Amino acid sequence: MKNTKQQQSITSQYSVSAYIDMLIANSAHLNQSSALLEKACQHVWDAQDVDSEMPSSLDVAILLSQLSADETTIIVCLLSDIRLRSAAFHKVIQHEFSDEVLHMVLSLEKLHGFKATQSDGHVQSERLRRMLLAMVDDVRVVLIKLAYRVQRLRELSRADEETQKRIASESLEIFSPIANRLGIGQLKWELEDLSFRYLQPETYKRIAKMLEEKRGGRESYIRQVVTEIDALLKSSEIDARVYGRPKHIYSIWAKMTHKDKQFSELFDVQAIRVTVTTIAECYAALGLIHGRWHHIPKEFDDYIANTKPNGYQSLHTAVYGPEGKPVEIQIRTKDMHEFAEFGVAAHWRYKERTKQDAVLQKTIHSIRKLLETPESDDEEFLDSFKTELFSDRVFVLSPDGKIIDLPQGATPLDFAYGIHTEVGHRCRGAKVNGQIVPLTTQLQNGMQVEILTTNQAAPSRDWLNPNLGYITSNRARAKIKAWFRQQNYEQNVIDGKTAIDRELKRMHISNPDTQKALTHFKVNSEKEWYAKVGRGDITSAQLTQGLIQIYANESLNALPNKPKAKKRGSADPAINVCGVGNLLSYMANCCRPVPGDEIIGFITQGKGISVHRPDCINILNLEHDKQKRLIAVEWADHEYQTFEINLAIEAIDRTGLLKDVTSILSDLKVNVLSVQTLSNRDTQMADMQIMMEIKDLEQLQKVTDKIMQLPNVLKVYRQNS
């Protein structure tokens, strides 16, 4: 049989206009039919003669209208019918509907096309659910996907047993928890019950039989209890809202399994919730209920007096209600209920015991409000409803389909260490979606990553340099540092000495006072200092900053002592001059200091104060009698100031070298003032002089580190003019 009875009734017994009337009758958001809604319905209607095993979007739209979904959501649902899915129809959507609708349809098709793989436990399942959510930037797309899945399960009886179990397992493991997190109980219980029915048919039938009555009978019993409690509270002038619903079959089975209890031992097969105004009324209501029915010993919890660690508050009790049937009752104030529904203790948190996520919390609040409040259909609210879930995480696939959860901005190298430490150590390249990419490539949700390895572990020290962008995760950084710590001590000494000498040379620091360096880095000998740098215990950034502080301070200490005075203004807004009036100041062309550099001022004759770096050759060689004209200066806060510096590059000449250098400067948003390049054909060497504007020393460090990574580059340093 090709279609279900529900599908047949829609396609054969209703016209398009009658179908739209059904949607409007169901949804509080559809007050009247729109031309766009009619157009979307007509597109699906015209395609109904095409055979497909997937549910019709007409049925799914009816389900969404029962959840009071907005018009855009229903239109997107209709237009995402598998019978319409094609590049040609995407152009139709773009022409006849909005960009928002097309974007949501494409996102939904991405979710429809995702094939879940067999997971390896709760952690892997959780990552898979998060990846599905992170793949879309509008929660309404997830809502439509959930509705499609419910409809698929409703029609699953006509599929073969293998398909039934596969789809049911995927629904129970992935889609039901998402529905639970988004607070859509109508979809959650149906996803769970229908999935459970196909996965464990005998157990399902056994529990159903133990209930001794159908769902309708249980709901009737709940209504009876609600009526009696409501009358009981009104008689004592307690203004309360009393409501409830019976537990569904899967929930009962889960509690029996997790608590290792028999069906007869469960006291919350029937559940009632009471909300009142004050805490005093909570206890008053509890007393009235316990006076009316006998409460069950050991089934009382006072989470008002003993608030849960996550802030949840409520009174929990269980009584033998009418006909001697056990009933679970929760009593709380309206504020407590609001907090339990929308705050830290939202229902899914204490049920699933997963970590709170602030972004997801906002989403739960938004979707519940949108579904429950008919008047919340204005544009401003819909904008707040749209959000990117898990924006601080990225979820990617290994070649065998395993989900790896990484920080936003993670690279293939982070992925490699996420797979296994040894894979990270032996990583020498990566493929993303089948294409070889640089190890600094930022990964996106849903990408498939394959790591290319060598036989020997050989991490690079450059991986630890934050300016080069190789790694983002703390895990990867810690593993790389640990590897270097375990390597041959003598090799670490050699590597560390090379790194220190290179940095001293780059910074134009000659005749360094080694003892000051040992004191600063808290080591006992030069060899220990070299080894720590070689192992990565002292990072490249710490080394650079430490050397600047050491030798800048050394220069300052050699200056005559001057009393510090109140800061005064200066002509250059980037400089504060200490101890003098409003003298003019300017950056010296010889060393061109930039923010982050240690600086010293020199009082010139008639030109104000020239600002230098303490390691400037002109300051270090200053005649003794002129040292009296040195003055303390410091950087002022000035966000938009830029500074000119001259960067020198020495490299083995090759085609494309200049292009690679300028590309780095462009990516780092550095303004280039001039470039001079000299090539020596005899030695095959190239010398570049680049005059540029930078904001501070940190930006300059990034420029230097990035250029040093280019092939054939031998040396990069600041040059005094």
Secondary structure, 3 states (H helix, E strand, C coil): CCCCHHHHHHHHHCCHHHHHHHHHHHCCCCCCCCHHHHHHHHHHHHCCCCCCCCCCHHHHHHHHHHCCCCHHHHHHHHHCCHHHCCHHHHHHHHHHCCHHHHHHHHHHHHHHHCCCCCCCCHHHHHHHHHHHHHCCCCHHHHHHHHHHHHHHHHCHHHCCHHHHHHHHHHHHHHHHHHHHHCCCHHHHHHHHHHHHHHHCHHHHHHHHHHHCCCHHHHHHHHHHHHHHHHHHHHHCCCCCEEEEEECCHHHHHHHHHHCCCCHHHCCCCEEEEEEECCHHHHHHHHHHHHHHCCECCCCCEECCCCCCCCCCCCEEEEEECHHHCEEEEEEEEHHHHHHHHHCCCCHHHHHHCCCCCHHHHHHHHHHHHHHHCCCCCCHHHHHHHCCCCCCCEEEEECCCCCEEEEECCCCHHHHHHHHCHHHHHCEEEEEECCEEECCCCCCCCCCEEEEEECCCCCCCHHHHCCCCCCCCCHHHHHHHHHHHHHCCHHHHHHHHHHHHHHHHHHCCCCCCCHHHHHHHCCCCCHHHHHHHHHHCCCCHHHHHHHHHHHHHHHHHHCCCCCCCCCEECCCCCCEEEECCCCCCEEECCCCCCCCCCCCEEEECCCCCEEEECCCCHHHHCCCHHHHHHEECEEECCCCCCCEEEEEEEEEECCCCHHHHHHHHHHHCCCEEEEEEEEEECCCCEEEEEEEEEECCHHHHHHHHHHHHCCCCEEEEEECCC
